[in-house]
Amino acid sequence: MSVFWSPIVHDLTPYVPGEQPKLSNLIKLNTNENPYGPSPKVLEAVKAEASDTLRLYPDPNADHLKAALAASYRVTPRQVFVGNGSDEVLAHTFQALLKHSMPLLFPDITYSFYPVYCKLYDVTHETVPLSDDFEIRIEDYSRPNGGILFANPNAPTGRLLSLAAIEKLLQQNTQSVVVIDEAYVDFGGESSIPLVDSYPNLLVIQTLSKSRSLAGLRVGFAIGHCSLIEALERVKNSFNSYPLDRLAIVGAVTAIEEQEYFEKTRDTIIRTRGRLVENLGALGFKVIPSAANFVFARHPERDAGELYRQLRERSIIVRHFNQPRIEQYLRITVGTNEQCSILAGALEEILARRV
């Protein structure tokens, strides 16, 4: 009964996550999950942790995980913040660092959770149009703002902004926080984390959901100057003192330490992405250059919504965004070689049938 809702709830338009169908024999290429499971050592560590100690609260500071992340990225533990998935880390970032009198700036085509958080936390914002070929132009952000936020590689386009361009942006924007959402950076980008010691207004957010195959454990983190991390900790400890459970902490630590397994699966996905792009190109698709574990593609002669529906009829799920500028694109997660071959075969069959 909506009569009992708080006033803000009536005006919210919640984020709509990718479909999670409960169907068997499904080729699921719509939510950018890793097609390869976690390292066997991660599974062993999680199983070992599932013991009588689950009756006890986890470490509220997740010090073991912060130490592992700090060692991996060559920062100090005081520069690391962890949360229940990068979405929670982003939520705390909106509250702690991005709510100011001047508007927050982010691209017009990007992760659709950003405007949802702006509405939820009453953050004034302005969207900055991408170029015609979906690139972020840093000169467009050279104006007064209360913060700058974008995903790199961007989502859903997959386009990458170079580290040199990001540093140039930081040099021209010193009076507000710059947040780089690097959910997909491991698949072809260069992280901005090495810049945090030189730019105290830089916050970099990552997740273990994609490249570390831990979407089911919900672990995200941020790295930045100690003062930024302190702000996030103050918000977190006013909201949920125990965001990460024991299984998530031990699984995440093991995944970070399993560098060889991470590199093997990541490299496999990158190679598969290359073959997928070639196959789509041979079918006449125009594919945006991607540094992520997905590709963004359109066919100049066929409606994207119809292609999406026909693929679904064949138990292949991709993502279609019915939004201005991108309504004729499909975002396709890079699955296994077999899954991507089946997708290409299905598209060839669909395209052979004239409409």
Secondary structure, 3 states (H helix, E strand, C coil): CHHHCCHHHHCCCCCCCCCCCCCCCCEECCCCCCCCCCCHHHHHHHHHHCCHHHHCCCCCCCHHHHHHHHHHHCCCHHHEEEECHHHHHHHHHHHHHCCCCCCEEEECCCCCHHHHHHHHCCCCEEEECCCCCCCCCHHHHCCCCCEEEEECCCCCCCCCCCHHHHHHHHHHCCCCCEEEECCCHHHCCCCCHHHCCCCCCEEEEEECCCCCCCCCCCCEEEEECHHHHHHHHHHHCCCCCCCCCHHHHHHHHHHHHCHHHHHHHHHHHHHHHHHHHHHHHHCCCEEECCCCCEEEEECCCCCHHHHHHHHHHCCEECEECCCCCCCCCEEEECCCHHHHHHHHHHHHHHHHCCC
